[in-house]
Amino acid sequence: MMLYPTIGQSLQVWYKDGQARAYEPVAMPYHGLIGVVRVRSHGKPRNHGVEINSKTIVVPCGNLRREP
């Protein structure tokens, strides 16, 4: 989980293993993809804007982890 990522940092979007497979491919299309932080949250909720494939998506901090 990444609480305070920096702008430009590479991260991986990661959901709970059973949850990601249960709804595949419709609800979790970004599971396992690497993105770059473009917008950072400072308060609650801690949702960050992550650019993946030239799209910026909003991801909760609990679903972000360091790039493997």
N, C-alpha and C positions, 0 to 999 in steps of 0.2 A: 504494500500500500504506500502510495506517495502522497504525503500531506502537503508539502510545499515544493513542488518541482520548479525548476527555473525555466524561463522562456528559452526555447531552442533545444531543450533536453529531449533525447530520444527515450520513449517509453513503450511498453507493450500493453495492449488492452487485454485483460484477462478476467474471465468470469469464473465462478464456481464450476468445477468440472462437470458435475451432474446437471447443473442448470444450463450450461452452454450446449450440451448434447441434447437435452430434452426438447429444446425449441428450434433446433437447427433445421434448415438454414435461414428461417424467416426472422426470428427475433434477435439473434446474436450474430449479425453478419461481420462484425469487426473483431470477434474473438481470436486472439493470437496474433493480430496484426501489429506492426511497429508503426508508431506515429511520433510526431514532434509537437511539443507543447507550444501553443500559440497564444492562449489566453489563460491567465492564472486567477483562481478565486482567492479572495482574502478573508471572507467571512463564511458564514454557514448559509446554505449547504456548500460543501467543498467540491464543486464540480468544476472541471477544467476543460478548456477548449483544446482538442488535440486534432492536428491535421493529419489525415490519412488519405492517400491517393488524391491529393489536391482538394479534399473536402474537410471542413472543420466540423467536428462533432463534439458534443458535450458528454463527458464521461465522469461519473463519480470517482472521487479519489480512491475509494476502496477497490475499484476495478482497474487500477493502474499499478504496474510493477516495473522494476528496472529492466532494461533491455538485456536479454540473455546473451 
